[in-house]
């Protein structure tokens, strides 16, 4: 059954291979290429998201659009990458919709909540609670948490590193757009550097602590990624 989905494009309404999207346009994968056993990031699918919040959050790690536009669409989901994105054989645009906004502080909060869904040390948990409450968002505290986490669980190491980097910007989260620092995962570090954002670290925390965690730790708690994003937005606004 077709369902509402969300499509990200660049400012010109285009995606990979100069594929253009706008109201009423429908694209389909050729019948000979439709194969749900193939990897999601391939010519066999049209990519979309099942939540506008996830679409915006994942942009810096997926499409990397500098000026993204968001479209409401309909399609049949043929393959999923957990809660991160989905693939369709056909996708039709209904209309353009407003792009949600996520501040860097909200992204860091999302990363921390995702990391906390995985077993963490007492020291990291204490730091995370203090950061979430606003009690201690200093560079020194985040750096200490990152240094410890880097030797144990990559998931919460990324969360701590994201906060550490933002604390360096004197807590002006919305204005933060300087440099990408060291990360254990070279791909995540490259994504952060290329996009002047620490969304890559939040993504890594999610990837390790949520769906992908099943491959590494049987006791990883299932999470609702969309609800974590909503909660993080609400809590940062109220802080």
Secondary structure as a PSIPRED ss2 file (coil, helix, strand):
# PSIPRED VFORMAT (PSIPRED V4.0)

   1 X C   1.000  0.000  0.000
   2 X C   1.000  0.000  0.000
   3 X E   0.000  0.000  1.000
   4 X E   0.000  0.000  1.000
   5 X E   0.000  0.000  1.000
   6 X E   0.000  0.000  1.000
   7 X E   0.000  0.000  1.000
   8 X E   0.000  0.000  1.000
   9 X E   0.000  0.000  1.000
  10 X C   1.000  0.000  0.000
  11 X C   1.000  0.000  0.000
  12 X C   1.000  0.000  0.000
  13 X C   1.000  0.000  0.000
  14 X E   0.000  0.000  1.000
  15 X E   0.000  0.000  1.000
  16 X H   0.000  1.000  0.000
  17 X H   0.000  1.000  0.000
  18 X H   0.000  1.000  0.000
  19 X E   0.000  0.000  1.000
  20 X E   0.000  0.000  1.000
  21 X C   1.000  0.000  0.000
  22 X C   1.000  0.000  0.000
  23 X C   1.000  0.000  0.000
  24 X C   1.000  0.000  0.000
  25 X C   1.000  0.000  0.000
  26 X E   0.000  0.000  1.000
  27 X E   0.000  0.000  1.000
  28 X E   0.000  0.000  1.000
  29 X C   1.000  0.000  0.000
  30 X C   1.000  0.000  0.000
  31 X H   0.000  1.000  0.000
  32 X H   0.000  1.000  0.000
  33 X H   0.000  1.000  0.000
  34 X C   1.000  0.000  0.000
  35 X C   1.000  0.000  0.000
  36 X C   1.000  0.000  0.000
  37 X C   1.000  0.000  0.000
  38 X C   1.000  0.000  0.000
  39 X C   1.000  0.000  0.000
  40 X C   1.000  0.000  0.000
  41 X C   1.000  0.000  0.000
  42 X C   1.000  0.000  0.000
  43 X C   1.000  0.000  0.000
  44 X C   1.000  0.000  0.000
  45 X C   1.000  0.000  0.000
  46 X E   0.000  0.000  1.000
  47 X E   0.000  0.000  1.000
  48 X E   0.000  0.000  1.000
  49 X E   0.000  0.000  1.000
  50 X C   1.000  0.000  0.000
  51 X C   1.000  0.000  0.000
  52 X H   0.000  1.000  0.000
  53 X H   0.000  1.000  0.000
  54 X H   0.000  1.000  0.000
  55 X H   0.000  1.000  0.000
  56 X H   0.000  1.000  0.000
  57 X H   0.000  1.000  0.000
  58 X H   0.000  1.000  0.000
  59 X C   1.000  0.000  0.000
  60 X C   1.000  0.000  0.000
  61 X C   1.000  0.000  0.000
  62 X C   1.000  0.000  0.000
  63 X C   1.000  0.000  0.000
  64 X C   1.000  0.000  0.000
  65 X C   1.000  0.000  0.000
  66 X C   1.000  0.000  0.000
  67 X C   1.000  0.000  0.000
  68 X C   1.000  0.000  0.000
  69 X E   0.000  0.000  1.000
  70 X E   0.000  0.000  1.000
  71 X E   0.000  0.000  1.000
  72 X E   0.000  0.000  1.000
  73 X E   0.000  0.000  1.000
  74 X E   0.000  0.000  1.000
  75 X E   0.000  0.000  1.000
  76 X E   0.000  0.000  1.000
  77 X E   0.000  0.000  1.000
  78 X E   0.000  0.000  1.000
  79 X E   0.000  0.000  1.000
  80 X E   0.000  0.000  1.000
  81 X E   0.000  0.000  1.000
  82 X C   1.000  0.000  0.000
  83 X C   1.000  0.000  0.000
  84 X C   1.000  0.000  0.000
  85 X E   0.000  0.000  1.000
  86 X E   0.000  0.000  1.000
  87 X E   0.000  0.000  1.000
  88 X E   0.000  0.000  1.000
  89 X E   0.000  0.000  1.000
  90 X E   0.000  0.000  1.000
  91 X E   0.000  0.000  1.000
  92 X E   0.000  0.000  1.000
  93 X E   0.000  0.000  1.000
  94 X E   0.000  0.000  1.000
  95 X E   0.000  0.000  1.000
  96 X E   0.000  0.000  1.000
  97 X E   0.000  0.000  1.000
  98 X C   1.000  0.000  0.000
  99 X C   1.000  0.000  0.000
 100 X C   1.000  0.000  0.000
 101 X C   1.000  0.000  0.000
 102 X C   1.000  0.000  0.000
 103 X C   1.000  0.000  0.000
 104 X H   0.000  1.000  0.000
 105 X H   0.000  1.000  0.000
 106 X H   0.000  1.000  0.000
 107 X H   0.000  1.000  0.000
 108 X H   0.000  1.000  0.000
 109 X H   0.000  1.000  0.000
 110 X H   0.000  1.000  0.000
 111 X H   0.000  1.000  0.000
 112 X H   0.000  1.000  0.000
 113 X H   0.000  1.000  0.000
 114 X H   0.000  1.000  0.000
 115 X H   0.000  1.000  0.000
 116 X H   0.000  1.000  0.000
 117 X C   1.000  0.000  0.000
 118 X C   1.000  0.000  0.000
 119 X C   1.000  0.000  0.000
 120 X C   1.000  0.000  0.000
 121 X C   1.000  0.000  0.000
 122 X H   0.000  1.000  0.000
 123 X H   0.000  1.000  0.000
 124 X H   0.000  1.000  0.000
 125 X H   0.000  1.000  0.000
 126 X H   0.000  1.000  0.000
 127 X H   0.000  1.000  0.000
 128 X H   0.000  1.000  0.000
 129 X H   0.000  1.000  0.000
 130 X H   0.000  1.000  0.000
 131 X H   0.000  1.000  0.000
 132 X H   0.000  1.000  0.000
 133 X H   0.000  1.000  0.000
 134 X C   1.000  0.000  0.000
 135 X C   1.000  0.000  0.000
 136 X C   1.000  0.000  0.000
 137 X C   1.000  0.000  0.000
 138 X C   1.000  0.000  0.000
 139 X H   0.000  1.000  0.000
 140 X H   0.000  1.000  0.000
 141 X H   0.000  1.000  0.000
 142 X H   0.000  1.000  0.000
 143 X H   0.000  1.000  0.000
 144 X H   0.000  1.000  0.000
 145 X H   0.000  1.000  0.000
 146 X H   0.000  1.000  0.000
 147 X H   0.000  1.000  0.000
 148 X H   0.000  1.000  0.000
 149 X H   0.000  1.000  0.000
 150 X C   1.000  0.000  0.000
 151 X C   1.000  0.000  0.000
 152 X C   1.000  0.000  0.000
 153 X C   1.000  0.000  0.000
 154 X H   0.000  1.000  0.000
 155 X H   0.000  1.000  0.000
 156 X H   0.000  1.000  0.000
 157 X H   0.000  1.000  0.000
 158 X H   0.000  1.000  0.000
 159 X H   0.000  1.000  0.000
 160 X H   0.000  1.000  0.000
 161 X H   0.000  1.000  0.000
 162 X H   0.000  1.000  0.000
 163 X H   0.000  1.000  0.000
 164 X H   0.000  1.000  0.000
 165 X H   0.000  1.000  0.000
 166 X H   0.000  1.000  0.000
 167 X H   0.000  1.000  0.000
 168 X C   1.000  0.000  0.000
 169 X C   1.000  0.000  0.000
 170 X C   1.000  0.000  0.000
 171 X C   1.000  0.000  0.000
 172 X C   1.000  0.000  0.000
 173 X H   0.000  1.000  0.000
 174 X H   0.000  1.000  0.000
 175 X H   0.000  1.000  0.000
 176 X C   1.000  0.000  0.000
 177 X C   1.000  0.000  0.000
 178 X C   1.000  0.000  0.000
 179 X C   1.000  0.000  0.000
 180 X C   1.000  0.000  0.000
 181 X C   1.000  0.000  0.000
 182 X C   1.000  0.000  0.000
 183 X C   1.000  0.000  0.000
 184 X C   1.000  0.000  0.000
 185 X C   1.000  0.000  0.000
 186 X H   0.000  1.000  0.000
 187 X H   0.000  1.000  0.000
 188 X H   0.000  1.000  0.000
 189 X H   0.000  1.000  0.000
 190 X H   0.000  1.000  0.000
 191 X H   0.000  1.000  0.000
 192 X H   0.000  1.000  0.000
 193 X H   0.000  1.000  0.000
 194 X H   0.000  1.000  0.000
 195 X H   0.000  1.000  0.000
 196 X C   1.000  0.000  0.000
 197 X C   1.000  0.000  0.000
 198 X C   1.000  0.000  0.000
 199 X H   0.000  1.000  0.000
 200 X H   0.000  1.000  0.000
 201 X H   0.000  1.000  0.000
 202 X H   0.000  1.000  0.000
 203 X H   0.000  1.000  0.000
 204 X H   0.000  1.000  0.000
 205 X H   0.000  1.000  0.000
 206 X H   0.000  1.000  0.000
 207 X H   0.000  1.000  0.000
 208 X H   0.000  1.000  0.000
 209 X H   0.000  1.000  0.000
 210 X C   1.000  0.000  0.000
 211 X H   0.000  1.000  0.000
 212 X H   0.000  1.000  0.000
 213 X H   0.000  1.000  0.000
 214 X H   0.000  1.000  0.000
 215 X H   0.000  1.000  0.000
 216 X C   1.000  0.000  0.000
 217 X C   1.000  0.000  0.000
 218 X C   1.000  0.000  0.000
 219 X C   1.000  0.000  0.000
 220 X C   1.000  0.000  0.000
 221 X C   1.000  0.000  0.000
 222 X C   1.000  0.000  0.000
 223 X C   1.000  0.000  0.000
 224 X C   1.000  0.000  0.000
 225 X H   0.000  1.000  0.000
 226 X H   0.000  1.000  0.000
 227 X H   0.000  1.000  0.000
 228 X H   0.000  1.000  0.000
 229 X H   0.000  1.000  0.000
 230 X H   0.000  1.000  0.000
 231 X H   0.000  1.000  0.000
 232 X H   0.000  1.000  0.000
 233 X H   0.000  1.000  0.000
 234 X H   0.000  1.000  0.000
 235 X H   0.000  1.000  0.000
 236 X H   0.000  1.000  0.000
 237 X H   0.000  1.000  0.000
 238 X H   0.000  1.000  0.000
 239 X C   1.000  0.000  0.000
